[in-house]
Amino acid sequence: MPYFQIRPRHYDNGESYWVEASTSAMARRLVALNVEGADDVRDLKKFDCVFDRSEKPPEGFIHRRLHGPVAIVER
């Protein structure tokens, strides 16, 4: 399964998220459901979602650039 990075479009120093998911839509959904305050990652105008294997969180986790890992509890 691919890894995705979700990152702010116009703010390079903002929080980014890496997650393993079957599609970019699923990656956005997992982050929005499991990371407090990240509901807006579904907004295509605010966040990009690209293939990126530079961070590979273990299965069941999301890697956050600024705040470390968070467990996926909702799918």
C-alpha positions in Angstrom: 0.0 0.0 0.0 1.3 3.5 -0.8 2.3 6.2 1.7 1.0 9.7 1.4 2.1 13.0 2.7 -0.6 15.6 3.5 0.9 19.1 3.7 -0.3 22.7 3.8 -0.3 24.2 0.3 1.0 27.7 1.2 2.9 27.2 4.5 6.0 25.1 4.3 6.6 25.1 8.1 3.2 23.8 9.0 2.3 20.4 10.3 2.5 17.6 7.7 1.2 14.1 8.0 2.4 10.8 6.5 0.1 7.8 6.4 -0.2 4.5 4.6 -3.5 4.3 2.8 -5.0 2.9 -0.4 -6.0 6.3 -1.9 -5.3 9.9 -1.2 -9.0 10.3 -0.2 -8.5 7.6 2.4 -5.3 9.2 3.7 -7.1 12.5 4.2 -10.0 10.8 5.9 -7.7 8.9 8.3 -5.8 12.1 9.3 -9.1 14.1 9.7 -10.6 11.4 11.9 -7.6 10.7 14.1 -5.6 13.9 14.5 -7.1 16.5 16.8 -7.5 19.8 15.0 -6.8 18.4 11.5 -10.3 18.4 10.1 -9.4 20.8 7.3 -7.0 18.4 5.7 -9.9 17.4 3.5 -9.9 20.9 1.9 -8.2 20.5 -1.4 -7.5 24.2 -1.6 -5.6 24.2 1.7 -3.8 20.9 1.6 -1.9 18.8 -0.9 -1.8 15.0 -0.7 1.1 13.4 -2.6 2.8 10.0 -2.7 5.8 10.2 -0.4 7.9 7.4 1.2 10.3 9.7 3.1 8.5 8.8 6.3 7.0 5.3 6.8 4.9 5.2 10.0 4.2 1.7 11.3 0.9 0.1 10.4 -1.9 1.8 12.4 -0.1 5.1 12.9 0.1 8.5 11.4 3.5 10.4 11.5 3.2 14.1 12.2 6.2 16.2 11.3 6.0 18.5 14.3 4.4 16.4 17.0 5.4 12.7 16.4 3.2 9.7 15.9 -0.5 9.3 16.6 -2.5 6.0 16.6 -5.2 5.4 14.1 -8.3 4.5 16.1 -11.0 5.4 13.6 -11.3 4.3 10.0 
